[in-house]
Amino acid sequence: MLEPLKDISKSGKERPWNEKKQMSLKTASLFEKANLVKKAERMTGCGDILTFKKTSAGLKLNQAFFCKVRLCPMCNWRRSLKLTYENKKIVEVANNRQKLRWLFLTLTVKNCRGDELEDTIKDMMQGYNRLLKYKRVDESIEGWFRALEITKNNEDNTYHPHFHVLIAVKPMYFSRKNKYIPQEEWTSLWQRAMKLDYTPVVHVQAVRAKKTKKNFEEIVADIEKSISEAKAVQKAILEVSKYTVKDTDILTGTEEQKIETVFTLDGAMANKRLVAWGKSLKKIRDELRLAEKENDLIHIESDQNDDVSDEIQKVTAYWHIGLKTYVMKN
Ligand SMILES: [Zn+2]
């Protein structure tokens, strides 16, 4: 009898190893058809064998090979878990240092064709740097995290690259005219930074707690407010820490479209800084030395690294090609 892998997270959810592995194999076959043979081969072997440590808190991944191809669904799942963990850490430290509020900014440009995507992304990276250097912006914000997302529209075969930005501001940002940047101004600043001859779509939103029920005691209300505000910030972190391309965007459309999509995205995303931190958030990231572990997709939470003892029981799961599922090796 083959025992299936069961990896349950702290919150009681089963970790989606099988689903991600299946999607990686599908993506790998698209890579092969797009003539990206070397990457296809690597991706096919991605996460074939997983070694876990058995701990009281459940399984902890200890050893694995991940292909690190930028469009690999398995690797992107790992990257997004890691990014979420990192951003939570960074935001936590930032919030402990000074009273902060958070903004969620989305910067877009018009959809483009596949053959324009790489240049569009390059322009956006430059535009973003220009925007953040404007005195108006620089003096209003404390720190930022920026993530590139690219979605595909299979109806008209266009791509929609856009930035999600999480911004830390001082509470007075909202009350001082010389600090506060209204939506129209963000829009015109982005238009100027991008040198666009049209008005781009820009969204800005304060990360705000949903209103909680009124309480008699103000202190209780205050605590509740700060808890739900923290939750709202967590939600925003999850939102910005998703990886660049949704798995479903690669794996939908006609076969021809899918091949075109992986080929285009693979080229356009090469050698790009898909996520970046700035100002106070970059400083904190540097202090926490998170960049050093950037390529480690095995250990998601850094405190998971310490080996207490080698005596801990290890278990290995391997991908069963026929059953299309992970099974335990005894
Ligand atoms: Zn991979």
Boltz pocket constraint, residues with backbone or C-beta under 6 A from the ligand:
constraints:
  - pocket:
      binder: B
      contacts: [[A, 24], [A, 42], [A, 43], [A, 46], [A, 47], [A, 66], [A, 67], [A, 68], [A, 69], [A, 72], [A, 73], [A, 74], [A, 75], [A, 76]]
      max_distance: 6.0
